[in-house]
């Protein structure tokens, strides 16, 4: 498994930059969406809800990638790809943590009691990056 490295981890952890998550549709075509990015025990992670395309794709085929580009310097970016685990464990706490990072709010303001939040954690098989020296 690949490692993020300290500077790349901090870049993802500390900056409220959105990422582009890519999963695979049933026909094998890519499906890309914008997500809020978290780092969970050194692994890149994001949050979604059961029933959405991302979670359904990953339940069928766990291959995923996530790309985060610094909007202030588009030559600085991190991309992680590998199998993803979809879990309900810690998902509600994570969406609140992400609401704090991205919105400055203590709780996710669009919580829907009919939805089951899930956390998606990517096990990095490959890490690509530019603009870092580690």
N, C-alpha and C positions, 0 to 999 in steps of 0.2 A: 504494500500500500504506500501511496505517496503522502508526504507531509506538506503542510502549508508553509512552514517557516514562520518565524516570529513576526517579521514585518508584514507579511501577507495576512497573517491571522489578525494582527492589530488593525490593518487597513479595513478588513471585513467587519471586525467587531466594533470598532469605534466610529465609523462613518455611516451616516444615514443614507448611503447610496443604494438605490434599488438594484436588483439583479434580474437577469433574464434566465428563467428556468426552462429547460427543454426536456420534454418527455416524448415517448413514442406512441403514436396512435395505433389502433389495432392493425391498420394496413401498413405500418412501419414508417409512415411519414412523421416528420418532427412537428411537435406542438410547443410553441414558445409563449410564455407569459411573464409579466413583470411580477416580482415578489419582493417582500421585505426579507432581508438577510440576517441570519443569526449565526453565531459560532457556538456550538454545543460540544463541550469537552474536546476542543481542538478540531471538530468536524464542522463543515459548512452545513447549514440547515435553513429551512424555511417552513412556513405554516400555511395550511389550506384547510378545506373542510371536506368531509366524506361526500361523495356524490359529484364533486367537481371533476373536470377532465383530468387534472394533474393526478389526483388520488386514484382515480379509476385506471389511468394508464399505468401508474406505478404498481398497482396491485397485480396487474397482468404481466408487466415487463418492468423490472426495477431499474433499468438503465436510465440515467439522468445526467444532465450537465447543468451547471450554473455559471453564468458570466456576470461579473461586476466590473463596471467601468467608472473611473473617477470622472464625474461630469466637468470638473475643472481642468483636467489633463487627460484627454482621451488616449494618450499613449501610456497611461498607467491603468492596468487591469489585471484581474485574476479570474481564471477559469478552472473549474473543478469538474471532473466527470468520474462516474463509477456507479455502482449499485446503490440504490436508495432504500432505506427502511422507512416505512410509514407506521407511525405509532400514535395512539391516543395519549400515552403516558407523557405528562408534562406539556401537552399541547395548549391547554387553557392558560397556563402560566406563561408560556412562550409568547402567545399572541398579545398578552398584556405587556410583557417585556418589550416586544416589538413596537407596540403602540407608544410606549415611553420614548423609545429610540427615534421613531419616525414622526410622531405627532406631539410629543411632549405631554401625553396624557397617561395617567396611571392605569387606566383600563381601556381596553379596545372598545371604541364607541359604537361599533356596528355589530356587536354580538347578537346573534340570533339563536334563541333557545332551541329552535328546531334543528340547528346544525350541530354536528359533532366535529369539533376542531381536531386536526391531526398535525403532528410534527413530522417533517420529512428530513431525514438525516442522510447525507450523501457520504458514503465510504470512498474517499478519494483514491482512485486507481491512477489518475493522472492529474497533475496540477500544472497548468501553463500560466505564465504571467509576463508582464512587461512593466518596466519602470521601477523595479526593485533590485537591490543588490545582494539579497540573501536567497 
